[in-house]
Amino acid sequence: MWHFIEQGQGRPLVLLHGIGMSSAAWKPVLSRLAESRRVIAFDTAGFGHSPLLPQHIPPTTINLVLELGHVLREMGIDEPVDIAGNSMGGWMALEAARLGMARSVVAISPAGLWQKPPAHVRHIFFGMRRCTRTAPNLVKAMLRVSILRELIMAVPLTTGSRNMPAEEAIAAAMGFVNAEGFADTFEHAEHFRGGQKITTPITVAFGTHDWLITPNARLRHELPAHVRWLEPQGWGHVPMWKDPEGVARLILEGTS
């Protein structure tokens, strides 16, 4: 069973985080979403408090989504279900739609809409992990200073990261470094394919300040023509701390 945070009542709304993160990424928007929905934010296999997939199952996006289906059924939640995801979680949401598991999808800065993962993403992610492992106390001290927190997290997360409490930022950084499934999941990332026949309502949003997944990695040809594409002003790659009200509103509208 995957670890999850649950709030609210009503029709289930599943939240899926990005690679190296956890359900904690959704904390800024949980209470807003839970006013009208039963919100379930998962730690994907190998991240946060969730165990890795079994050794014989590689952590491809499709396999992660299939395991999500098993978890939902164990919880007594019938598919299809509304899903909102960020980055890797957005890719998982699109895969869920392709497999007929999603009632509706909101994908915020989804990964996978590329021919191959951009080289700079690897350099940024693995460089951050190496630096944090080498000097964890220095990184923690820097993240306690709002302007440094803003600079450090502008590309991997978003501008406006100074709004993120220092302890939350430190927890996110340490979780990113200690995520047991990070390297293997990253190595199995290819690209999303075969989604042209999806009939599920889909909203895709890439913020104007998303400097991690650049425009050449936001290809549309594997998605159906009915997808609603948005470009929220000022949002970075992980905008939940930057604009929690806007993110919550987008998710509720896209899964209504």
Secondary structure, DSSP 8 states (H G I E B T S, - for coil): ---EEEE--SSEEEEE--TT--GGGGHHHHHHHTTTSEEEEE--TTSTT-----TTS---HHHHHHHHHHHHHHTT--SSEEEEEETHHHHHHHHHHHTT-EEEEEEES-S--SSS--HHHHHHHHHHHHHHHH-HHHHHHHHTSHHHHHHHHTTTT-TTGGGS-HHHHHHHHHHHHH-TTHHHHHHT-------TT--S-EEEE--TT--SS-GGG---TTS-TT-EEE--TT--SSTTTT-HHHHHHHHHHHT-
